Amino acid sequence: MKTAFQILSDIEHAAGAAGFTMADVCREAGIHQAQVSRWKAKVSEPRLSGLQRLEDALNELVQPSLRLNVE
């Protein structure tokens, strides 16, 4: 089972691979980038709902570019 920090790292890696920054993902998710920085520094631990919002935001950012590649 992955930890919250591993999931956050996976989201960040996937964002970079898709050409997006974590700032882009945070903006789409409505989460302050400073909060994500605190999670990455292990000052606080993200809740599952926060990770889900980031994952959903990443999916929203990636889906339009996938549609463009298919057409």
Secondary structure, DSSP 8 states (H G I E B T S, - for coil): ---HHHHHHHHHHHHHHTT--HHHHHHHHT--HHHHHHHHTTSS---HHHHHHHHHHHHHHHHHHHHHHH-
